[in-house]
């Protein structure tokens, strides 16, 4: 893992982060924990409760044996590092800390959510930026900082990669700022950021001052400076904004922009395509380009080049998401869900409990094909009893009753898959009902067939043919049909949960 501070602070109040509740904040408020500014020291400042401190500080006590503070992340996402900064806390810092995380669902409170430990107890140093790597693959919305036994922490920085709500299957908007941090973009690399961070390029809102942008040192050698942004998802860029607000005597003279499509973590050595040819830039101004853009096709990364050096406040890249991009985002969402939430989604595709559990454990899936291959391999490794459990999750062909083993999403999928029976005559529907009973009496489970695109007459013919099978042959045939249904439903899952 790179240094934790090398990624954006998702807990920052500037991004909407908030310290929601603390066990105690007698000496200093919990709100200071998520202040984006660096901590400060005021030697002579006191309050009616004691020395003023720029941080969160609890009173002295020993029972219970620790204090805690719950922080809502401004950007939900996958955390890969935290900084527990005890700046200016010298004789009053905690001895140890730990961290828990959770994903609060819509309509749920943090008190109701499933919490898991993401950082075991670790010792702290006073007046120090204590950095810890986090190995948690799940999307978090809240964290809980625990300090042992009491004391003060100046700042909590929670670094990682955003996984926004729009990445949930079926939810991406038609148009998106592909270079926006809140949409999942990230400023990956840059040639130099001596004066201010590359992360400001994709920051939310407008720059508030010159330090709130990306600024390089003065370049004395030939060449130019550059920054690479991993777009929120694969998309086609249709408009670019290059904003030099507040850069009056130090704006770049020119800029040009390129894009690429790559699956690699680093796009530094990718094959780049021109999106915007070199253009002049003016100081302290928003530059908007759309007619000058080349038809560069789908892109996953963007590189902005500035010459010879200087500062850019913000970069925006408006465009439309591609199907590959939307599917890739949905796969990332599935990969980062807490196990219980992932199981709920996957259970819609196959009613076997063991299949669902093993699929949840098999994450992360690197591509749709990887997902499909795992689904099929795991299915054929199961026992017949697991197959029968999956069969039971299907309503009988031609039935209009809801299956109690399915949730609303799976029931809707079943209804659409059996749409071919809608125009079937009464006589055929009656025979389907009779044949379904005969099938269950003979084999002991519900007749299933991959019904997509088939008429009621076709399915009745298949059912009557399979009634003549021997039990051992029929259970394999039913398992083959279930495998095909599972594959189709996994594809649906990546496109839309509806």
N, C-alpha and C positions, 0 to 999 in steps of 0.2 A: 504494500500500500504506500502511496505517496504521503508526504506530511499531511496531517489532518487539516491544517490551515491552508493547504493548497486548493481546497474546494470551498464552495460557498457555505456560509453559516446559515443553515436553514432555520435556526431558532431566533434570528435577529428580529428585534421589534420593527425594524424597517420593512421587513417582509411580512409582517403580521404576527410574528411570534409574541407570545405573552406568557408570563408567569402567573398561572391561574390560582394556585393555592399553596400555602406552606404550613408546616406544622408550627412554626414560630418565626416571627420577624421582629423581635423586640428592638434590636439595635439598628437594623437597616433593612429597607424594603426589598422584597423579592423581585420587584419590577426592575431593579438594577441589573439583575442577572442577564437580561436579554438586551441591554442597552448596546447599540452598535459601536458607540464611541469607546475609546480606550479608558480604563479606570484612571481616576485622578486622586491626588492626595492634597488635603488642606490641613496643614499642621495645627492651626489655631481654631478650627471649627468644631463646636460642640452643640449638642441638642439637649433637651431636658432629660434625655435617657442616657446620655453619655457621649463618647467621641463619635463624630460624624464619619461614616465610612461609605465609600462608593461601591456598594455591593449588597449582598444579602447576608445578614448576620443574626443568628439566634442567640437567646440568653444562655447563660451558663446553667447546665443541669446534667443529670445523669440518668434520669428515668422519664420516658423510655430511653433506650440506649442510642437513639439516633434521631436526627431531624431530616426533613425531606421537603422538596419543592417540586410541584408538577408544572411542566412547561409545555404549552401547545406550540408545535412547530408552525412557523409562517408558511413554509413549503413542506408538505408531507413528502417523504421519500426514504431512500435507503441510506442509512447512516454508516459511514466507514471510519469516522474518527471524532473524538471530542477533545475539547480543551477546557479543563477546570482551572481557571485563572484565579490565583489567590493573591493578586497584586495588592501590596500594602497591608495584607493580613500577616503579621509576623508572630505575635504572641497569642493570636486568637483565631488561628486557622484550624480546620478539622484535621484529625490524624489520618483519616481514611475517607474514601468515598466509594459509591457504587452507582450504577445507573440501570433503570428499567425502561422498557418501551412498550407501547401498545398502538393499535390501530383502531380508532374510534369510528364506528360505522354511523351512517346517517340516522338520526333519531336516538342515538345512544350517548351516554355521558361517559367521561373518563373513569368514573367510579364503577361503571358497569362493564367496562372493557376487560379483555384478557391481557394481563401484563406478563411480560417475560423479562428475565434478567439479561441485559446485553453487555454489562461490564461488571464482573465480580469485584469484591472489595479490593481496593488498591490504596497504597500509602500516598499521602500528599506531602508536598513541600510548601512551606510558607513563602509568600511574596514571589510566586513562580508560576509560569504557564505550564501546568501539568498536562501533558499530551498523552492520549491513549488511543490505540487502534481499536476499532470495533468490528467484530465479525458477526454481523447479523444480516441475512439476505432479505429481510422482510421490510415492507413499506410501513413506516411509522408515522403517526400523526402527533403523538405526545411522548415525552420522556419524563422520567421522575429521577431527580438527583437526590441521592441519599448521602448524608454526611454523618460521620461517626467521631465522637458522640455529639458534638455541637460546634459552633463557631461561625466563621464567615468565609464566603466565596465572592470574589468580585464579579466575575463573568463566567457564563457557561456558553461555550461555542459548540454547536452541533453541526459538523461538516458532512456533506454527502451529496447525493444526486437526487434531484426532485423527480417524483413520480406523481404527476398531477391527476386529478379526477378525470380529465378528458380522455386519459389512456384506457379507461374501462371500456370493455367491448361495446360497440354500438354507439359511443358517445362523442367521437371527434367532430368538431365543427367543420364546415366546408372550407372556411378560410381561417388561417392561423398565422400569428407572428411566430415563424419558425425559429427565430433567433432570441426568443424571450425566455428568460430564466424561469418564470412562473409556468411556462408551458413545457418545460423539461429540457431546454437548451442549456449548453454549458460551454464556457470559454475554456477550451482544453489547453492550448499552448500559445505562447507568444515569443517573439524575438527578444523583447525587453519590456520590463514594467518598473523602471527605477523609481518613478514618482508616485504611481498609483496603479491599482490592480487591474488586470485584464477582465476580472469578473464584473467590473462596473459596466463594460460594454453591453452586457445582456441584462443588466439590473432593471428592476421594475421602475416605472415612473420616469420623470425627467430628472436630469442631473441638477443638483442644487448649488454646486460650486465647482471650481476647477479641479479640486481633488476628488470629485465624484465621477471620474471618468478613467480612461486608460491613457497613461502618459509615459512616454519613453524618455530616456536621457537624451542629451544633445548628441547627435551622430556626427562624428568627425571623419569617419572613413566613408568611402563610396558604398553604395547599396541603399537598402530601404528596410523598414520595420514591417512586421506582420503579426497578425493574430488569427488563430484558427478556432472556429466555433462549431461544435457538434450540434446540428440542428435538432429541434425537439423530436422530429420524426422525418422520415423521407418525404420530401415534398418538391413541388415545382415553384421556385421563387418568381414572383411576378412584380414585386416592388421592393426597393431597398432604400432605407433612410440612413444617411451618415450625418450624425449630429455633432457639430463642433462647438456647441454652446459652452460659454465661459472660457474657451481657449481663444484668446485675443491676440497675444503676441507669440503664441507657440502652437498654432494649428498647423497641420501638415500642408504642404504645397499642393500635392496631388494624392489621389488614391485610385486603386483598381481592385476589382473583386473577382474571385474565382470560386468554383464549386467542384465537388467530387462526390463519388458514390463509393463507399468502402465499408467493409464489415470490421476493419481493424480498429483496435482501440486508439491508435495514433494515426492521424491522417497526414502527418508531416511529409511522408514520402509517397503519397498517393499521386495518381494521375489527375491533374487539375485541368478544368475546362473554364474558358473565359465566360464570365457573366456580365461584367461591366468593364469596358476598356478605360484606360487611364483618363481621369477627368480632374480639372482644377477644383480645389476646395477653398472656401472663404472662411475667415475666422468667425467664431461666435454665430453660427448659422446652421439651420436645419437644411440639409441637401436631400432632395427626394428624386429618385430615379425609377422610371418604369419604361418610358419609350426607348431609352438607350440600352436596355438590358438585352443580352443575347438569349436566344432560345437554347438554354443549356441542358434542358431535360431534368429528370428527377435527380435530387441531390440529398446527401446525408450530412455533408460538412460544407462549410463556407470559410474562405480565407480572405480577409481584408488586408490589403497592402497599402502602406502609407509611405510617402517619400517627401523629404528624406527622413523625417522623424516628427515627433510632436505628440499631440493628444486628440483623442476622439471621445466625446462624452457618451454617446449611445450608438448602437447599431441595431437596426430593425430589418427583418427580412420577411415580408408578407407573402404568403403563397397558399397553395392548396395541397392537402395531404394526398399521397398516392395510396392505392389499395395495399401495396406492400408495406407502406409506412403505417397504415392503420392496423394491419394485422400484426406487424412487429410490435407496435405499442400495446396491443391487447395481450400479446404473449408476454411482454415485460410485466404487465399488470398481473397476469396469472402467476408468473414466477415469483413475484414479490408479496403475494397475499399471505397472511398468516395461515397456518395449516388448516384450521377449521373452515376459514372462508374459501380457501382453494378447494377443499373437499366438497363444499356445498356446490361450487360451480361445476366441478368434474362429475359429480353424482348425476347431473342432468344428462350426461352423455352415456353413462353406463351405470346400471343399478347395483352392480356388485360392490360390496363394501371393501373387499380385499383389493379389487382393481383400483378403486378410488384411493385407498391408503397407499398403495405402491406407486401410483401416479404422482401423488403429492410428494412422496419421498424422492421420486426420480428428478424433481426439479433441480436446477433450472434447465429448461428446454432451450436449445440454442437456435432453433428454427422451427417453422411449422412441420417440416418433414420429420424432424427429431421428435416432436410431440406425437405425430401419427405413428411413427415406428415404435416408440415406447408403448403407446396404447395397444398396438396390435401384439407386440411381443409379450407384454404382461398378460393380456387376455388369454393367449394360448398356453401360458404357464399355469393357469388356474385349475382348480378342481371342478368336477361336474357340478358339485353343490353350489359353487360360486356362479357358474353359468346360469343355473336355475334361479338363483336370486336375481340375476339381471333380467332374465325372462319375465319374472313376476312384476317387474316395474313397468311393463307395457300393457296398455288396455287391449282387449281382444279386437281383432280386425273388424271394423264395421260398428263397434260399440260407440255409443254417444255418452257413456258414463265416464266420470273422472276416476282415475286410478289413485287410490289413497297412498300408494308408494311413490308418487311423483309430486314434485313441487309445481308451482304455476307455470314456470318456464318450460319444464319438460312436458307438461300436459299440453301446452300450446304447440310445442314441436310435434308431439304425437298427432294432434288434430290436423296440422298442416301436412304431415307425412301421409296421413290417411285421407287426404282431400279427394282422392280418386273414388272414394265410396259415396261421395256426396250426391252424385247423379245416378247412383245405382238404384235400380228398381226394387220394389218391395219384395218381390219373390226372391231375388238374389240376396238381399239383406237377411231375409228369413233363413235361407239356406246357409249363409255365412254363420249365423247364430247357432244353427244346429251343428254345423261342421266343427265350429269352435268347441262345442261341448264334447263331441266325439273325440276330438284331438286331445282335449284335457283328460278325458276318461282313459284314453289309451296310453298317453305318454306322461301324464301327471304334471304338466306345465302348460302355460299359455302358448298358443301358436303365434310365432312372430315371423315377419318377413320384411325385408327392406322395401317399404311400401311407396317410397318416393317415385312419382311418375307413373304408378300403376293404377289401373282401373279396378273397380270392385269385381268385375267379371274375371279379370286376370288373377286377382288374388284368390278368388274362390277356386279357380282351376288349380293354382299352385297348392292350395290347402288340401284339396281332394287328392291330388297326386301324392303329397307327402303323407297323407293318412295311411298309405300302403307301405311305408317304410318300416323297417325293423327299428326297435328302440335305440340300439347302439348307433346305427347310421343316422337316425333322425336327430339325436342330440348333437351330433357333429354338424349336421346341416343347420340346425337352429343356431348353433354357436357361430357358424360362418355368417349367417344373416345378422346376428348381433354385432359381429365385428364390423360389417359394412355400415350398420346403423351408427355405431360408435364413431367411426371415421367421419361420417357425414355430420354428426353432431359436434364433434371437435372442430370441424371447419366452421360450423355455425357459431360456435362459442367464440371463435376469434373474430368473427364479423359482427355479431350482435347476440346478446343474451336472449333477445325476444324470439 
